[in-house]
Amino acid sequence: MARANTTKRAILDAALELAATKGITGTTMDEVAELAGVAKGSLYYNFSSKDQLFEAMLQEGVGALADSLRTAKGELRGWPAIEALVRQLLDRIVANAPLAKLMASEIFRTDRAWQQTLFALRHEALAVFEEAIDETDVPAGRAGIMASSVFGAVLLAGLEWLVFEPERSRDEVAAAILATLRVRPTG
């Protein structure tokens, strides 16, 4: 049993690494098997298709992200919860930059076999942000779109940070994002 889990882990890790650099469309099952160090038969034994492989990979990664956000929020409410969620999401981006890149590139592709799974998992992660935002003084009915905005801003700012300004600290990046969120439009 341990061998099967090791093989599956190697396949998922290889698929994520390749997809983050080449995109899912540009990644072949042959390349995944080669990078994972497994026979093609082992790859297909664990995942019957490329769609099944990438759906499992996204389900695992985005599911773990949602769990970590719920843990970070814990009993916090309002702005303290939002601050904790922004920091946690930045930490997860650093810990798994390939998944963050893949999410940023795949989230709006509606023609994928795994789109329903990704949509459900995205909703699960956004619900944590939405709950925290709903506990602030935002007008009724806006928390959902604001949660999407905050999540997207943190995801893209986190990737921007890793690629173009890696010398900055996570706290510095979080402070900049949070300052932007607190700006109130006039008029």
C-alpha angles and dihedrals in degrees: 000000000000090000091054091050091048091051093047091048092051091050094049092047092049092047091051094048093049095043092050091057103030103023124243093276091052094049119090129202088237090058092048092051092047095048092044090051093233135123116260088243090059090051092053092043089060098036119022094202144011089252092054091048095052094042090054091047093051092043091054096044100042091040090055089048092054091048092051091049092052090050092048092050093047108147095339118122136200119342096359088056092047090050091050091048093050091051092046093050090050089050091051091049090054092045093049110020093159091059091047091052091048093049091050091052099040105038095089099039103108097179096072124111090228096049093108091052092047091047092052093047092046089052090051092054093043091050089067091054091043092054092051093046091047088059091062128073096275117138115266115273097023101089094088097055090040090053089054090048094049094045092048093046092051093046094051095039089050092052091045089052094050095047104036109018109026091149090072119093123243090244091055092051092045091050091052092049093046092048089054091051093052095054109111119208116238127229 
